[in-house]
């Protein structure tokens, strides 16, 4: 903490996405609408799963946690972005910037391994259906969730420790709309090579280990589905993991594009577009993906509405 206080930069300035006031107003309205849908969709998903007993299964336990992560993930970034789009002063305190970066990394890494846990759950349900209740016991589900947050905590702590050793004395202008690692590293007036290598190793391991787990799970799932004789059986088996596979593809595609590449290839425009997608858009898309393509969620919504109407009568 003493190292942080030695910096000559009291505050950072987030440049945002554009200098045009007209475009800023359009972006504010768009991001506000997306954020409201994100809050409504994720809170609605959590409430629906809690209210309907038939959704009290491991799959929907993880989906509840995914909704919580997405809501938290978006809340770390979006409100500050919305405020900056409306004001001419775009300052963020030194501590505020590092706090935003800390929770951003923590929640992002936790979501990677939560998606891995969801893939393993689908593997157990399709490839080992008779042993599924034993494999995905409540205790094991909680252990997977705890492990996801623990890995996120470790990643964010290492990231924060590495960044706290740097000094910022040349410029305080961050060419981004939130405190991401690469734009903040670019402001350091000390050598960042060792820090970049350490962060790259931890981020790369988090992404690759979780992605390998998901890939192996889906290879086994695909192999099992191909052995099913009936077409309807194949479609039913595939439909149970199609939503998760779509969500994984979108999330990991943007994350890998953004982080698993050398720092020299950093491109401001492309980075910002990708960052908007996984920090603001994806948290909105996930509840839509898992609800619109899921008959169980639709039926649960109908049951909850009917139950509520029946209690009123």
C-alpha positions in Angstrom: 0.0 0.0 0.0 2.9 2.3 0.7 4.1 1.9 -2.9 0.8 3.1 -4.2 1.0 6.3 -2.1 4.4 7.1 -3.6 2.9 7.6 -7.1 2.8 11.1 -8.5 -0.6 10.5 -10.0 -3.4 11.2 -7.6 -6.2 10.3 -10.0 -6.6 8.6 -13.4 -8.7 10.0 -16.2 -10.8 7.5 -18.3 -10.9 8.8 -21.8 -13.9 6.6 -22.7 -15.0 5.7 -26.1 -15.4 9.0 -28.0 -15.1 12.8 -27.6 -18.3 13.6 -29.4 -21.1 14.7 -27.1 -23.8 13.4 -29.5 -22.2 10.0 -29.7 -21.7 9.9 -25.9 -25.5 10.6 -25.5 -26.4 7.8 -27.9 -24.0 5.4 -26.1 -25.4 6.4 -22.7 -28.9 5.5 -23.8 -27.8 2.3 -25.4 -25.6 1.1 -22.4 -28.3 2.2 -19.9 -30.9 0.1 -21.8 -28.5 -2.9 -21.9 -27.7 -2.6 -18.2 -31.4 -2.4 -17.3 -32.0 -5.6 -19.4 -29.0 -7.2 -17.7 -30.3 -6.4 -14.2 -33.9 -7.5 -15.0 -32.8 -10.7 -16.9 -30.3 -11.9 -14.3 -32.3 -11.0 -11.2 -35.4 -12.6 -12.9 -33.4 -15.8 -13.7 -32.3 -16.1 -10.0 -35.8 -15.5 -8.7 -37.4 -17.9 -11.1 -34.9 -20.7 -10.2 -35.4 -20.0 -6.5 -39.2 -20.0 -6.7 -39.7 -23.2 -8.8 -38.7 -26.4 -6.9 -38.4 -28.3 -10.2 -35.4 -26.2 -11.1 -33.5 -27.0 -7.9 -30.9 -29.2 -9.7 -27.1 -28.8 -10.2 -27.5 -27.4 -13.7 -29.7 -24.5 -12.4 -27.7 -24.1 -9.3 -24.7 -23.2 -11.5 -27.0 -21.1 -13.7 -28.1 -19.1 -10.7 -24.4 -18.4 -9.8 -23.7 -17.5 -13.5 -26.5 -14.9 -13.3 -25.1 -13.5 -10.1 -21.6 -13.3 -11.6 -22.9 -11.6 -14.7 -24.8 -9.0 -12.8 -21.8 -8.3 -10.5 -19.4 -8.3 -13.5 -21.6 -5.7 -15.3 -22.1 -3.6 -12.2 -18.3 -3.3 -11.7 -18.0 -1.6 -15.1 -21.2 -0.2 -16.4 -22.4 2.4 -13.8 -19.0 4.2 -13.9 -19.0 4.1 -17.7 -22.5 5.6 -17.8 -21.5 8.4 -15.3 -18.5 9.2 -17.5 -20.6 9.5 -20.6 -22.7 12.2 -18.9 -20.0 14.3 -17.3 -17.0 16.2 -18.6 -14.9 15.2 -15.6 -14.0 11.5 -16.1 -11.7 11.1 -13.1 -11.4 7.9 -11.2 -9.3 7.7 -8.0 -6.2 5.6 -7.9 -7.7 3.3 -5.3 -11.0 3.2 -7.2 -9.2 2.2 -10.4 -7.4 -0.6 -8.8 -10.5 -1.8 -7.0 -12.4 -1.9 -10.3 -9.5 -3.8 -11.8 -9.4 -6.2 -8.9 -13.1 -7.2 -9.0 -13.1 -7.3 -12.8 -10.3 -9.9 -12.8 -11.8 -11.8 -9.8 -15.3 -12.1 -11.4 -13.9 -12.8 -14.9 -11.7 -15.7 -13.7 -14.5 -17.1 -11.5 -16.8 -17.1 -14.5 -14.3 -19.1 -16.5 -14.2 -21.9 -14.0 -17.9 -21.7 -13.4 -18.5 -22.3 -17.1 -16.1 -25.3 -16.8 -18.2 -26.6 -13.9 -21.3 -26.3 -16.0 -19.6 -28.2 -18.8 -18.7 -31.0 -16.4 -22.2 -31.0 -15.1 -23.5 -31.6 -18.7 -20.9 -34.3 -19.2 -22.1 -36.1 -16.1 -25.7 -35.8 -17.1 -25.2 -37.1 -20.7 -22.3 -39.5 -20.4 -23.0 -40.9 -16.9 -26.7 -40.4 -16.3 -27.1 -43.3 -13.8 -24.4 -41.9 -11.6 -25.4 -38.3 -12.1 -27.1 -37.7 -8.7 -24.0 -39.2 -6.9 -21.4 -37.3 -9.0 -23.1 -33.9 -8.9 -24.0 -34.0 -5.2 -24.9 -30.7 -3.5 -21.6 -30.9 -1.6 -19.6 -31.3 -4.8 -21.5 -28.5 -6.5 -20.6 -26.1 -3.6 -17.0 -27.3 -3.8 -16.9 -26.4 -7.5 -18.4 -23.0 -6.8 -15.9 -22.3 -4.0 -13.0 -23.4 -6.2 -14.2 -21.0 -8.9 -14.2 -18.0 -6.6 -10.9 -19.2 -5.0 -9.1 -19.2 -8.3 -10.6 -15.8 -9.2 -9.4 -14.5 -5.8 -5.9 -15.8 -6.5 -5.7 -14.4 -10.0 -6.9 -11.0 -9.0 -4.6 -10.9 -6.0 -1.6 -11.7 -8.1 -2.7 -9.1 -10.7 -3.1 -6.5 -8.0 0.2 -7.3 -6.3 2.1 -7.0 -9.6 0.4 -3.8 -10.6 0.9 -2.2 -7.1 4.7 -2.5 -7.6 4.6 -0.1 -10.5 4.9 3.7 -10.5 2.8 6.1 -12.5 4.5 9.4 -13.1 4.3 10.2 -16.8 0.6 10.4 -17.6 -2.7 9.7 -15.9 -4.9 9.4 -19.0 -6.2 5.9 -19.5 -7.2 5.4 -23.1 -10.1 3.1 -22.3 -13.6 3.3 -20.7 -12.6 1.3 -17.6 -9.4 0.3 -15.7 -8.3 -2.7 -17.7 -4.8 -4.2 -17.2 -3.2 -3.3 -20.6 -4.2 0.4 -20.7 -3.0 0.9 -17.1 0.3 -0.9 -17.7 0.9 1.5 -20.6 1.0 4.4 -18.1 3.8 3.1 -15.9 7.1 4.9 -16.0 8.9 1.7 -14.7 9.8 -1.4 -16.6 6.6 -3.6 -16.9 8.1 -6.7 -18.6 8.2 -8.9 -15.5 4.7 -7.7 -14.6 3.3 -8.4 -18.1 4.9 -11.9 -18.1 3.4 -12.8 -14.7 -0.1 -11.5 -15.6 0.0 -13.2 -19.0 1.0 -16.6 -17.3 -1.8 -16.4 -14.8 -4.4 -15.2 -17.3 -3.3 -17.7 -19.9 -3.4 -20.6 -17.4 -6.9 -19.6 -16.2 -8.3 -19.4 -19.7 -6.5 -22.5 -21.1 -7.2 -24.8 -18.1 -10.9 -23.9 -18.1 -11.1 -24.1 -21.8 -9.4 -27.5 -21.9 -11.8 -28.8 -19.3 -14.8 -27.5 -21.3 -13.3 -29.0 -24.5 -12.7 -32.5 -23.0 -16.2 -32.5 -21.5 -17.8 -31.7 -24.9 -15.6 -34.2 -26.8 -17.0 -36.9 -24.4 -20.5 -35.5 -24.8 -20.3 -35.5 -28.6 -18.9 -39.1 -28.6 -21.8 -40.2 -26.4 -24.4 -38.4 -28.5 -23.1 -40.0 -31.7 -23.7 -43.4 -30.2 -27.4 -42.7 -29.7 -29.4 -44.5 -32.4 -32.6 -42.4 -32.5 -32.6 -38.9 -34.0 -34.9 -37.6 -31.4 -32.6 -38.9 -28.6 -29.6 -37.1 -30.2 -31.6 -33.8 -30.5 -32.7 -34.1 -26.9 -29.2 -34.7 -25.6 -27.7 -31.9 -27.7 -30.4 -29.4 -26.7 -29.5 -29.8 -23.0 -26.0 -28.3 -23.7 -26.6 -26.1 -26.8 -27.2 -23.0 -24.7 -24.1 -23.5 -22.6 -22.0 -24.1 -25.7 -23.2 -20.9 -27.3 -22.5 -18.9 -24.2 -19.0 -20.4 -23.8 -18.2 -19.7 -27.5 -19.1 -16.0 -27.2 -17.4 -15.5 -23.8 -14.1 -17.3 -24.6 -13.9 -15.9 -28.1 -13.8 -12.3 -26.9 -11.6 -13.1 -23.9 -9.0 -14.9 -26.0 -9.0 -12.2 -28.7 -8.4 -9.6 -26.0 -5.9 -11.1 -23.6 -4.0 -14.1 -25.1 -1.8 -12.1 -27.4 1.4 -10.1 -27.1 1.2 -6.6 -25.7 2.7 -5.2 -28.9 -0.4 -6.2 -30.9 -2.6 -4.0 -28.6 -5.1 -2.1 -30.8 -7.2 0.5 -29.1 -10.3 0.4 -31.3 -10.5 -3.4 -31.5 -9.8 -3.8 -27.8 -12.6 -1.4 -26.9 -15.1 -3.1 -29.1 -14.2 -6.5 -27.6 -14.3 -5.1 -24.1 -17.8 -3.6 -24.6 -18.9 -7.0 -25.8 -17.7 -9.1 -22.8 -18.2 -6.5 -20.0 -21.6 -5.0 -21.1 -23.2 -7.1 -23.8 -22.5 -10.7 -22.7 -24.0 -10.3 -19.2 -27.2 -9.2 -20.9 -27.1 -12.1 -23.5 -26.6 -15.0 -21.0 -30.0 -14.9 -19.4 -31.6 -14.6 -22.8 -29.6 -17.5 -24.2 -30.4 -19.8 -21.2 -34.1 -18.9 -21.1 -35.2 -18.5 -24.7 -33.6 -21.8 -25.8 -34.7 -23.7 -22.6 -38.2 -25.3 -22.4 -37.7 -26.0 -18.7 -37.2 -22.3 -17.9 -40.2 -21.4 -20.0 -42.4 -24.0 -18.3 -41.1 -22.9 -14.9 -42.1 -19.3 -15.7 -45.6 -20.5 -16.6 -45.8 -22.5 -13.4 -44.7 -19.6 -11.2 -47.2 -17.2 -12.9 -50.1 -19.7 -12.6 -49.2 -20.4 -8.9 -49.2 -16.7 -8.2 -52.6 -16.2 -9.9 -54.0 -19.2 -8.1 -52.9 -17.8 -4.7 -54.6 -14.4 -5.5 -57.8 -16.2 -6.4 
